[in-house]
Amino acid sequence: MNFPHLHLLLNHFPIIGTIVGLGLFLVSLVGKNGDLRRASLIIFAAMALVAIPTFFTGTGAHGAIRKTPGVSEALIERHQGSAMLALLFMEITGALSLVELWKSQGSSRQSGWNWTLSAVLLFSIVTSGLMMRVGNTGGDIRHPEIGSGSDVAAEESALSKLVERFEPSPGKFAELMTASKWWWAFMMDMHFVGLALVIGTVGLLDVRILGFLKQIPIAPLHRLIPWAMLGFGLNLVTGILAFTGMDQYYTYDWAFWLKIFAIMLLGLNVAAFYLTGAFKSVESLGAGDDAPPLAKFIAGTSLFLWLAVITLGRYIQPFADTVSVHK
Amino acid sequence: MVPPSFLQTIEETGFSTWLRESESPFAFYFILLFHTFGLALLVGANAVVDLRLLGVARAIPLAPLKQLFRPMWVGFAINAVTGILLVIAYPTKSLTNWDFYVKLTIIGFAMWVMYRLKREIFDDASLDETSMMAKGASLAKWSLVLWFGAISAGRLLAYTYKYLTFPS
C-alpha cells in the first residue's frame, strides 16, 4: 500500500472542507438561510469522518519517508502532534453538528439561536485554524520550496508557539495509552458496549425497514438514533485512542483498513438515507406498513456494512503485518 | 497449584488443537466472530427493550417489542455454542481464570432477569403501557447493569488469565 499517496489524497479534504464549511456556515447565519446552515453542518460531519482515515494514513506515510535524506523526524513529530489536536476539535465539531442536525430535523426554516449553534461556531473556527496549522506543519516536512530558511521550526509565529503548547507529544501519548493494561482493557470494553448499542438500535431499525418485526411502527424507532450516535461516538473515541496507542500495529493490517473503508461507506449510506428521500418515505410508516425498495436497499446495505465492520474488527488480530510496503 | 490434568486432556485432542492452532480463518477467529455477533444480538436487543421500559423513545409501542425476545434467545444460543467451542480451544486458559466464573454468574443472572421481563411484563396481557413501565423499570435497570457487567467480564478474560495453555 502506498501510504504517502493515500495521505496526500485525503489530507486536503478535512482542511479545505472545514474552511469551506465554515464559510458557508457564516453566510447561512448572516443570511438566515436554514438550508445552507444544514448543508454546512453536513459538511462538518463529513469532514469529521474523513479526518479519521486522513489521520490514520499519516503513520504509514511517516514510515515510508522516515529514511529519506533531508526528512526531519522532529518536523514529522510536530506535524503529528498538531494533527492530534486538530482531530480532537474536528471530531467535537462533527459531533456538535450532528446534535444540531438532529435537533432541527423536520424544519428546514431558520430556527432560533441555541447553544449548539454557538458551540458549532466556536469549534469550527478553532478547528479551521488548527487544520491550517496541520497543513503548514505537514507541508514543512516535504516541501522545502515553501519555507524560506533551513530551520522551519525556528521561525514560527507567537500564535503557533502558543498552540504548540497544547499539542501532545505523539510518543508520550502512545505510551500513556499502553502503559496500563487495565486502561487498554477498559477502552476495549467500551468499544464492545458501543458495538452492542449501535447494533441494537440501528440494527433494529434496519431489520424493521427490511420488513421484519412488522408490528413495530417505523417512525418511533427512529427516536433511538441518538443512542446509536452515542454508541458510535464511544467507538470512535476508543478506536482513535487505541490507534494512537499502537499505530504501527494497526497501520500494517489489512483488516483494519477494510474496516475503516466500511465505516466510510456507512457514512455515505447514512447520507443516502437522509438526503435521497428514503428517510422521508419511511418517516411516517406505522405498524404493518411496508417500506419502499430504496429504503429497503439502504437498510440492507447498512446491516451488511455493520456486520462487515464487526467481522473486520475481529480479524485485525490475525491480520497483523499483512500490509506490505515498498521500501 | 497445578491445574487439573483433564484440562490437558482436552487441550491435546485434535479438535482443540485445530481450533487453537489452525491457520485457517475459519477456526478460532471465526468462532470468536460469531460470539461477537451473538453478543450484539443478545445485548443489543435487550438494551433496546430496557431503554424503552425506562422511558426512552416512548413513542415506540411496548407490546410488539415482545417479538425481540426471540432474537435474544437466538443470540444466546449462538453464544452458548461458540462459548463452549472457545473453552474447548483454550480449556486451561478459561477454566483456571476466576473471571470466567464471574462472567458465567453474571450471564446467569442476566438471563434470569430477561426471562422475568418476558414472563412478568410482556406476557401479562392485563398490563397497559404505564403499568408495564412501572413494573418493569427495576428489572430493566438490572438488565442493563448485568449485561454491561457480562461484556466487561468477557472482555477482561483477555487480560486476566494465568495460563494460556497447560503448563509443561
Interface residues (C-beta under 8 A of the other chain):
Chain A: K181 W182 W184 A185 M188 D189 F192 V193 L195 A196 L197 V198 I199 G200 T201 G203 L204 L213 Q215 I216 P217 A219 P220 L221 R223 L224 W227 A287 L307 I310 T311 R314 Y315 Q317 P318
Chain B: P25 Y29 L32 L33 T36 F37 L39 A40 L41 V43 G44 A45 N46 A47 V48 L51 V56 A57 R58 A59 I60 P61 A63 P64 L65 Q67 L68 W147 F148 I151 S152 G154 R155 L156 A158 Y159
